[in-house]
């Protein structure tokens, strides 16, 4: 049998089986090298930018051969596998629509063969939900439409919406939908945006309260507490009268709420010494029930 190639006749088809790297010799004893066949992902995401994400490019093993790999993008890192038939790569990756090449040269003695494969870098879809309501200035009400928009949709991306607590009444498949809630509570909406070429998907979620105009909002209340606090003062108490069926949410412009942030009474620490100097602090309490939100505000002096 010819030492360079084996021949197998199947029906009327002649199969030529090349012996790899040192398995055979040509007219001067030169080893043969089969042309590399590369297997690689067709794309990677530009969002995968660290060594935590890796992918592999492989070629067939050829006994007695050496493998020298090249990557056309200098930012793409070779993590392992140089000199072998399997190369592990990682980012960072630059933005779409760049395509970089991964190549390999397989060598045995004076014989060599090479091949390259393109890998496309794809920007994943992005989502940024805009909800057309403000819980105090423009509250969402039951049976009143609310619009939700994905502000960053790219041409060609597909969009899928879903919601809990409301019905999507129009806009499915577009970048802007209309929701209508039939009960007071919280509406949660999801937006899934898919790049059809790569299958990359990005999901975002938003939520907003819905109120019942037939239920009275909380009554406005004055916040009780010291009118002046010292820099670094701690354990200070501020409160509002409790109202049945209400939730409480507190905030402070420069100080820190150290306890009770969801109750009618909180403990508070003033801005620390050495921090940027302030002469006053604004403490807020949002009181919420199924009918709406009432904000209470107290400005306190901060003494050095």
Secondary structure, DSSP 8 states (H G I E B T S, - for coil): --SSEEEEEETTEEEEEE--TTSSB-TTS-B-------B--SEEETT--STTSEEEEE----TT-EEEEEES-TTSEEEE-TTSSEEEEE-----TT-EEEEEEEEEETTEEEEEEEEEEEE------EEE--BTTTB-EETTS-EEEEETT--TT-EEEEEEESSEEEE-TTSSEEEEE-SSSEEEEEEEEEE-TTT--EEEEEEEEEEE-TTS--------BS-SEEETT--SEEEE----TT-EEEEEESSSEEEE-TTSSEEEEE---TTS---SEEEEEEEEEETTEEEEEEEEEEEE-
